[in-house]
Amino acid sequence: MYQVYIDKPSYFEPDMAGEFKDLKSAEEFAEKEKALDSEVTYEIKETSGCFNSYGELITSLVKRG
């Protein structure tokens, strides 16, 4: 599972914009968002569905743009 987080200068922290089953779909979505607004930055994170001892989802950064 891949999660796309969108960040703008006006945001307090990045918002999760969507979850995708494959990396290609996540990249396409993130690039479209960046094309609509030049101030947008994004992060694509991969998760296996595992949680740490605090109950937080464990993710790894795949791509930042």
Biopython code that builds the backbone (N, CA, C, O; Angstrom):
import numpy as np
from Bio.PDB.StructureBuilder import StructureBuilder

atoms = [
    (1, "MET", "N", (0.858, -1.172, 0.000)),
    (1, "MET", "CA", (0.000, 0.000, 0.000)),
    (1, "MET", "C", (0.903, 1.233, 0.000)),
    (1, "MET", "O", (1.897, 1.292, 0.724)),
    (2, "TYR", "N", (0.547, 2.193, -0.807)),
    (2, "TYR", "CA", (1.287, 3.453, -0.892)),
    (2, "TYR", "C", (0.378, 4.601, -0.479)),
    (2, "TYR", "O", (-0.788, 4.657, -0.869)),
    (3, "GLN", "N", (0.917, 5.502, 0.303)),
    (3, "GLN", "CA", (0.174, 6.671, 0.763)),
    (3, "GLN", "C", (0.826, 7.926, 0.201)),
    (3, "GLN", "O", (2.050, 8.053, 0.203)),
    (4, "VAL", "N", (0.004, 8.852, -0.280)),
    (4, "VAL", "CA", (0.495, 10.120, -0.812)),
    (4, "VAL", "C", (0.129, 11.223, 0.173)),
    (4, "VAL", "O", (-1.037, 11.399, 0.526)),
    (5, "TYR", "N", (1.144, 11.961, 0.610)),
    (5, "TYR", "CA", (0.955, 13.093, 1.512)),
    (5, "TYR", "C", (1.257, 14.372, 0.749)),
    (5, "TYR", "O", (2.301, 14.486, 0.107)),
    (6, "ILE", "N", (0.343, 15.335, 0.819)),
    (6, "ILE", "CA", (0.480, 16.619, 0.143)),
    (6, "ILE", "C", (0.771, 17.683, 1.200)),
    (6, "ILE", "O", (0.133, 17.724, 2.252)),
    (7, "ASP", "N", (1.747, 18.541, 0.900)),
    (7, "ASP", "CA", (2.114, 19.611, 1.826)),
    (7, "ASP", "C", (2.177, 20.931, 1.077)),
    (7, "ASP", "O", (2.714, 21.014, -0.027)),
    (8, "LYS", "N", (1.621, 21.953, 1.695)),
    (8, "LYS", "CA", (1.678, 23.325, 1.183)),
    (8, "LYS", "C", (2.256, 24.198, 2.290)),
    (8, "LYS", "O", (2.204, 23.813, 3.458)),
    (9, "PRO", "N", (2.802, 25.355, 1.955)),
    (9, "PRO", "CA", (3.340, 26.244, 2.991)),
    (9, "PRO", "C", (2.298, 26.637, 4.039)),
    (9, "PRO", "O", (2.657, 26.909, 5.185)),
    (10, "SER", "N", (1.033, 26.673, 3.674)),
    (10, "SER", "CA", (-0.013, 27.082, 4.614)),
    (10, "SER", "C", (-0.473, 25.950, 5.530)),
    (10, "SER", "O", (-1.197, 26.204, 6.493)),
    (11, "TYR", "N", (-0.070, 24.703, 5.254)),
    (11, "TYR", "CA", (-0.478, 23.564, 6.074)),
    (11, "TYR", "C", (0.389, 23.477, 7.325)),
    (11, "TYR", "O", (1.573, 23.814, 7.292)),
    (12, "PHE", "N", (-0.202, 23.024, 8.428)),
    (12, "PHE", "CA", (0.548, 22.798, 9.660)),
    (12, "PHE", "C", (1.429, 21.557, 9.511)),
    (12, "PHE", "O", (2.583, 21.550, 9.939)),
    (13, "GLU", "N", (0.883, 20.524, 8.908)),
    (13, "GLU", "CA", (1.625, 19.299, 8.603)),
    (13, "GLU", "C", (1.030, 18.689, 7.342)),
    (13, "GLU", "O", (-0.104, 19.011, 6.985)),
    (14, "PRO", "N", (1.766, 17.816, 6.659)),
    (14, "PRO", "CA", (1.248, 17.238, 5.411)),
    (14, "PRO", "C", (-0.051, 16.465, 5.628)),
    (14, "PRO", "O", (-0.228, 15.796, 6.646)),
    (15, "ASP", "N", (-0.954, 16.569, 4.655)),
    (15, "ASP", "CA", (-2.227, 15.846, 4.683)),
    (15, "ASP", "C", (-2.121, 14.607, 3.801)),
    (15, "ASP", "O", (-1.553, 14.658, 2.710)),
    (16, "MET", "N", (-2.673, 13.493, 4.281)),
    (16, "MET", "CA", (-2.720, 12.311, 3.441)),
    (16, "MET", "C", (-3.822, 12.525, 2.404)),
    (16, "MET", "O", (-4.987, 12.728, 2.748)),
    (17, "ALA", "N", (-3.436, 12.476, 1.135)),
    (17, "ALA", "CA", (-4.374, 12.747, 0.059)),
    (17, "ALA", "C", (-4.978, 11.480, -0.517)),
    (17, "ALA", "O", (-6.044, 11.528, -1.130)),
    (18, "GLY", "N", (-4.312, 10.344, -0.329)),
    (18, "GLY", "CA", (-4.869, 9.118, -0.862)),
    (18, "GLY", "C", (-3.993, 7.911, -0.611)),
    (18, "GLY", "O", (-2.811, 8.034, -0.291)),
    (19, "GLU", "N", (-4.600, 6.728, -0.762)),
    (19, "GLU", "CA", (-3.895, 5.466, -0.647)),
    (19, "GLU", "C", (-4.046, 4.711, -1.965)),
    (19, "GLU", "O", (-5.119, 4.695, -2.566)),
    (20, "PHE", "N", (-2.963, 4.093, -2.398)),
    (20, "PHE", "CA", (-2.947, 3.417, -3.690)),
    (20, "PHE", "C", (-2.305, 2.048, -3.549)),
    (20, "PHE", "O", (-1.436, 1.842, -2.702)),
    (21, "LYS", "N", (-2.739, 1.116, -4.383)),
    (21, "LYS", "CA", (-2.196, -0.240, -4.328)),
    (21, "LYS", "C", (-0.855, -0.351, -5.035)),
    (21, "LYS", "O", (-0.031, -1.191, -4.670)),
    (22, "ASP", "N", (-0.625, 0.484, -6.040)),
    (22, "ASP", "CA", (0.643, 0.395, -6.759)),
    (22, "ASP", "C", (1.330, 1.756, -6.821)),
    (22, "ASP", "O", (0.683, 2.801, -6.752)),
    (23, "LEU", "N", (2.633, 1.720, -6.951)),
    (23, "LEU", "CA", (3.458, 2.932, -6.932)),
    (23, "LEU", "C", (3.169, 3.833, -8.127)),
    (23, "LEU", "O", (3.178, 5.056, -7.992)),
    (24, "LYS", "N", (2.917, 3.253, -9.279)),
    (24, "LYS", "CA", (2.661, 4.050, -10.487)),
    (24, "LYS", "C", (1.447, 4.960, -10.312)),
    (24, "LYS", "O", (1.497, 6.134, -10.680)),
    (25, "SER", "N", (0.370, 4.435, -9.758)),
    (25, "SER", "CA", (-0.839, 5.239, -9.526)),
    (25, "SER", "C", (-0.573, 6.355, -8.523)),
    (25, "SER", "O", (-1.052, 7.476, -8.696)),
    (26, "ALA", "N", (0.186, 6.052, -7.479)),
    (26, "ALA", "CA", (0.517, 7.056, -6.465)),
    (26, "ALA", "C", (1.356, 8.175, -7.069)),
    (26, "ALA", "O", (1.116, 9.349, -6.788)),
    (27, "GLU", "N", (2.342, 7.822, -7.901)),
    (27, "GLU", "CA", (3.185, 8.834, -8.550)),
    (27, "GLU", "C", (2.373, 9.711, -9.493)),
    (27, "GLU", "O", (2.560, 10.927, -9.517)),
    (28, "GLU", "N", (1.478, 9.112, -10.266)),
    (28, "GLU", "CA", (0.645, 9.884, -11.193)),
    (28, "GLU", "C", (-0.222, 10.884, -10.442)),
    (28, "GLU", "O", (-0.336, 12.041, -10.849)),
    (29, "PHE", "N", (-0.829, 10.447, -9.355)),
    (29, "PHE", "CA", (-1.668, 11.328, -8.549)),
    (29, "PHE", "C", (-0.846, 12.485, -7.978)),
    (29, "PHE", "O", (-1.265, 13.641, -8.046)),
    (30, "ALA", "N", (0.314, 12.174, -7.420)),
    (30, "ALA", "CA", (1.159, 13.202, -6.813)),
    (30, "ALA", "C", (1.634, 14.217, -7.854)),
    (30, "ALA", "O", (1.659, 15.417, -7.579)),
    (31, "GLU", "N", (2.004, 13.757, -9.023)),
    (31, "GLU", "CA", (2.464, 14.663, -10.079)),
    (31, "GLU", "C", (1.333, 15.564, -10.573)),
    (31, "GLU", "O", (1.570, 16.728, -10.895)),
    (32, "LYS", "N", (0.116, 15.042, -10.637)),
    (32, "LYS", "CA", (-1.029, 15.872, -11.033)),
    (32, "LYS", "C", (-1.267, 16.985, -10.016)),
    (32, "LYS", "O", (-1.524, 18.129, -10.392)),
    (33, "GLU", "N", (-1.182, 16.650, -8.732)),
    (33, "GLU", "CA", (-1.363, 17.652, -7.681)),
    (33, "GLU", "C", (-0.284, 18.727, -7.766)),
    (33, "GLU", "O", (-0.574, 19.911, -7.593)),
    (34, "LYS", "N", (0.938, 18.329, -8.027)),
    (34, "LYS", "CA", (2.046, 19.287, -8.145)),
    (34, "LYS", "C", (1.874, 20.165, -9.380)),
    (34, "LYS", "O", (2.231, 21.343, -9.352)),
    (35, "ALA", "N", (1.337, 19.612, -10.456)),
    (35, "ALA", "CA", (1.115, 20.388, -11.676)),
    (35, "ALA", "C", (0.028, 21.442, -11.479)),
    (35, "ALA", "O", (0.082, 22.509, -12.091)),
    (36, "LEU", "N", (-0.956, 21.151, -10.628)),
    (36, "LEU", "CA", (-2.038, 22.103, -10.371)),
    (36, "LEU", "C", (-1.588, 23.281, -9.513)),
    (36, "LEU", "O", (-2.114, 24.385, -9.654)),
    (37, "ASP", "N", (-0.631, 23.058, -8.635)),
    (37, "ASP", "CA", (-0.169, 24.115, -7.724)),
    (37, "ASP", "C", (1.330, 23.962, -7.530)),
    (37, "ASP", "O", (1.785, 22.949, -6.998)),
    (38, "SER", "N", (2.104, 24.955, -7.954)),
    (38, "SER", "CA", (3.567, 24.864, -7.894)),
    (38, "SER", "C", (4.122, 24.896, -6.467)),
    (38, "SER", "O", (5.273, 24.515, -6.253)),
    (39, "GLU", "N", (3.326, 25.342, -5.488)),
    (39, "GLU", "CA", (3.795, 25.388, -4.104)),
    (39, "GLU", "C", (3.678, 24.032, -3.401)),
    (39, "GLU", "O", (4.193, 23.860, -2.296)),
    (40, "VAL", "N", (3.015, 23.086, -4.028)),
    (40, "VAL", "CA", (2.776, 21.777, -3.422)),
    (40, "VAL", "C", (4.056, 20.946, -3.441)),
    (40, "VAL", "O", (4.775, 20.911, -4.440)),
    (41, "THR", "N", (4.327, 20.280, -2.322)),
    (41, "THR", "CA", (5.339, 19.232, -2.277)),
    (41, "THR", "C", (4.625, 17.954, -1.843)),
    (41, "THR", "O", (3.564, 18.006, -1.221)),
    (42, "TYR", "N", (5.206, 16.826, -2.171)),
    (42, "TYR", "CA", (4.550, 15.572, -1.826)),
    (42, "TYR", "C", (5.555, 14.546, -1.333)),
    (42, "TYR", "O", (6.752, 14.636, -1.606)),
    (43, "GLU", "N", (5.045, 13.579, -0.608)),
    (43, "GLU", "CA", (5.807, 12.427, -0.171)),
    (43, "GLU", "C", (4.966, 11.186, -0.455)),
    (43, "GLU", "O", (3.760, 11.162, -0.209)),
    (44, "ILE", "N", (5.623, 10.168, -0.974)),
    (44, "ILE", "CA", (4.969, 8.889, -1.175)),
    (44, "ILE", "C", (5.616, 7.914, -0.199)),
    (44, "ILE", "O", (6.832, 7.723, -0.206)),
    (45, "LYS", "N", (4.784, 7.300, 0.640)),
    (45, "LYS", "CA", (5.282, 6.379, 1.650)),
    (45, "LYS", "C", (4.669, 5.007, 1.425)),
    (45, "LYS", "O", (3.509, 4.881, 1.035)),
    (46, "GLU", "N", (5.475, 3.979, 1.679)),
    (46, "GLU", "CA", (5.007, 2.598, 1.555)),
    (46, "GLU", "C", (4.774, 2.024, 2.948)),
    (46, "GLU", "O", (5.546, 2.277, 3.873)),
    (47, "THR", "N", (3.721, 1.265, 3.082)),
    (47, "THR", "CA", (3.413, 0.617, 4.351)),
    (47, "THR", "C", (3.057, -0.845, 4.113)),
    (47, "THR", "O", (2.480, -1.204, 3.086)),
    (48, "SER", "N", (3.410, -1.667, 5.072)),
    (48, "SER", "CA", (3.066, -3.082, 4.987)),
    (48, "SER", "C", (1.874, -3.422, 5.875)),
    (48, "SER", "O", (1.422, -4.566, 5.908)),
    (49, "GLY", "N", (1.374, -2.431, 6.588)),
    (49, "GLY", "CA", (0.250, -2.652, 7.480)),
    (49, "GLY", "C", (0.652, -2.976, 8.907)),
    (49, "GLY", "O", (-0.206, -3.276, 9.737)),
    (50, "CYS", "N", (1.947, -2.920, 9.207)),
    (50, "CYS", "CA", (2.437, -3.212, 10.559)),
    (50, "CYS", "C", (2.436, -1.939, 11.411)),
    (50, "CYS", "O", (2.586, -0.830, 10.898)),
    (51, "PHE", "N", (2.265, -2.125, 12.713)),
    (51, "PHE", "CA", (2.239, -1.017, 13.658)),
    (51, "PHE", "C", (3.375, -1.157, 14.668)),
    (51, "PHE", "O", (3.809, -2.268, 14.974)),
    (52, "ASN", "N", (3.855, -0.020, 15.187)),
    (52, "ASN", "CA", (4.874, -0.065, 16.227)),
    (52, "ASN", "C", (4.204, -0.197, 17.591)),
    (52, "ASN", "O", (2.981, -0.311, 17.671)),
    (53, "SER", "N", (4.991, -0.183, 18.659)),
    (53, "SER", "CA", (4.443, -0.387, 20.006)),
    (53, "SER", "C", (3.551, 0.763, 20.464)),
    (53, "SER", "O", (2.815, 0.619, 21.440)),
    (54, "TYR", "N", (3.606, 1.907, 19.773)),
    (54, "TYR", "CA", (2.752, 3.054, 20.105)),
    (54, "TYR", "C", (1.445, 3.053, 19.313)),
    (54, "TYR", "O", (0.612, 3.942, 19.490)),
    (55, "GLY", "N", (1.264, 2.069, 18.448)),
    (55, "GLY", "CA", (0.058, 1.982, 17.639)),
    (55, "GLY", "C", (0.106, 2.815, 16.378)),
    (55, "GLY", "O", (-0.921, 3.024, 15.732)),
    (56, "GLU", "N", (1.305, 3.302, 16.011)),
    (56, "GLU", "CA", (1.469, 4.110, 14.804)),
    (56, "GLU", "C", (1.848, 3.202, 13.640)),
    (56, "GLU", "O", (2.629, 2.264, 13.803)),
    (57, "LEU", "N", (1.294, 3.482, 12.476)),
    (57, "LEU", "CA", (1.579, 2.711, 11.269)),
    (57, "LEU", "C", (3.037, 2.920, 10.869)),
    (57, "LEU", "O", (3.511, 4.055, 10.824)),
    (58, "ILE", "N", (3.743, 1.843, 10.582)),
    (58, "ILE", "CA", (5.138, 1.929, 10.168)),
    (58, "ILE", "C", (5.187, 2.168, 8.662)),
    (58, "ILE", "O", (4.635, 1.386, 7.888)),
    (59, "THR", "N", (5.847, 3.247, 8.248)),
    (59, "THR", "CA", (5.959, 3.586, 6.839)),
    (59, "THR", "C", (7.423, 3.817, 6.478)),
    (59, "THR", "O", (8.257, 4.081, 7.343)),
    (60, "SER", "N", (7.713, 3.714, 5.201)),
    (60, "SER", "CA", (9.042, 4.068, 4.701)),
    (60, "SER", "C", (8.867, 4.995, 3.502)),
    (60, "SER", "O", (8.015, 4.771, 2.642)),
    (61, "LEU", "N", (9.682, 6.027, 3.465)),
    (61, "LEU", "CA", (9.608, 7.015, 2.394)),
    (61, "LEU", "C", (10.118, 6.414, 1.096)),
    (61, "LEU", "O", (11.209, 5.847, 1.050)),
    (62, "VAL", "N", (9.316, 6.542, 0.034)),
    (62, "VAL", "CA", (9.668, 6.012, -1.273)),
    (62, "VAL", "C", (10.147, 7.133, -2.200)),
    (62, "VAL", "O", (11.150, 6.995, -2.900)),
    (63, "LYS", "N", (9.403, 8.247, -2.187)),
    (63, "LYS", "CA", (9.723, 9.334, -3.114)),
    (63, "LYS", "C", (9.237, 10.658, -2.519)),
    (63, "LYS", "O", (8.206, 10.713, -1.849)),
    (64, "ARG", "N", (9.992, 11.709, -2.777)),
    (64, "ARG", "CA", (9.628, 13.049, -2.347)),
    (64, "ARG", "C", (9.767, 13.975, -3.565)),
    (64, "ARG", "O", (10.719, 13.868, -4.338)),
    (65, "GLY", "N", (8.819, 14.863, -3.713)),
    (65, "GLY", "CA", (8.883, 15.766, -4.868)),
    (65, "GLY", "C", (8.283, 17.089, -4.602)),
    (65, "GLY", "O", (8.267, 17.948, -5.484)),
]
sb = StructureBuilder()
sb.init_structure("model")
sb.init_model(0)
sb.init_chain("A")
sb.init_seg("    ")
for serial, (resi, resn, name, xyz) in enumerate(atoms, 1):
    if name == "N":
        sb.init_residue(resn, " ", resi, " ")
    sb.init_atom(name, np.array(xyz, "f"), 0.0, 1.0, " ", f" {name:<3s}", serial, name[0])
structure = sb.get_structure()
